[in-house]
Amino acid sequence: MGRPPVTNREDVSTPRRTKEIIQRHGFQFKKSLGQNFLIDQNILAKIVGAAGLDETKGALEIGPGIGALTEKLAQAAGKVTAVEIDQRLLPILKEVMEPYEHVTVVHGDVLKLDLPQLFAEQFGDCQSVSVVANLPYYVTTPIMMNLLEAGLPLENIVVMIQKEVAERMAASPGGKDYGSLSIAVQYYSEPQLVCTVPPSVFIPQPNVESAVIRLKVRKTAPVQVKDESFFFEVVRASFTQRRKTIANNLKSRFFSGEGRERLEALLAEAGVEPSRRAETLSLQEFAVLSDVLYAAGLTV
């Protein structure tokens, strides 16, 4: 890995150059791919800064578009690999990234790639790797959970996503945003909202507000559970209908007939009042509850 080269070209992310590149290549946005290109230097600086990159570290970008964020990553990291699903953008990225020998563009769907193999091939010389991306909003959650569940050697995940989803990921127990996504994300990482982003800094402008969130990936889970799959099944079941009590949601999923008394006994063993709703339980309380139910033989 070498230190990124310095270039005096106008940044890709300026509105003028973004429009020039799009027009010169005759590029047409595909709504189905959720393509919104960022044209704000300050937001790009915040995204890259939150990742804590240097010449010893690597960055994986998902959905680079025409390379606005890729260019900033190339100037901050020792190795950059960008995965782009839209074949029409490949010649644009080849042109824009031409000065940066340490940038590799991979054509593919990140949800279908062998990520451990990709990391081994692309980032073998890096001390650490972070995912840094402006994600398509329609596939945010699948991509994020795929990254977190894959057991990759990640330091951070710094992404621009829909503000509402970012708030759910970072939510604490007791609030309306707290749910199964909050628990899943916080099981694997420590989320922190970096900044909110208005629609006006994109071409074309999306219909929703955005936010940058950083997930500091945990080396070990904050709770220990007897069965991870069962833990997440209990969490999902508990939030099936938010207005219902945890007892009613769990009864619908795990108990039939006259199982109410047994369920309430198990909840008491876990220290959870049957009348509580799922959004009031902490990660630790869900861990205890799932272990009690698992020990009682209520497997998936």
PENORFEN-V679509 format. One record per run of one state. SS is the DSSP state (H for helix, E for strand, L for the rest). FROM is the first residue (numbers start at 1). TO is the last residue. If there is no record, write none. Layout:
# PENORFEN-V679509
ss	from	to
SS	FROM	TO
SS	FROM	TO
This chain:
# PENORFEN-V679509
ss	from	to
L	1	14
H	15	25
L	26	30
H	31	33
L	34	36
E	37	38
L	39	40
H	41	51
L	52	56
E	57	62
L	63	67
H	68	76
L	77	78
E	79	84
L	85	86
H	87	96
L	97	102
E	103	107
L	108	114
H	115	122
L	123	127
E	128	134
L	135	136
H	137	149
L	150	153
E	154	162
H	163	170
L	171	179
H	180	188
E	189	197
L	198	198
H	199	201
E	202	203
L	204	209
E	210	217
L	218	227
H	228	238
L	239	245
H	246	254
L	255	259
H	260	270
L	271	277
H	278	280
L	281	282
H	283	295
L	296	300
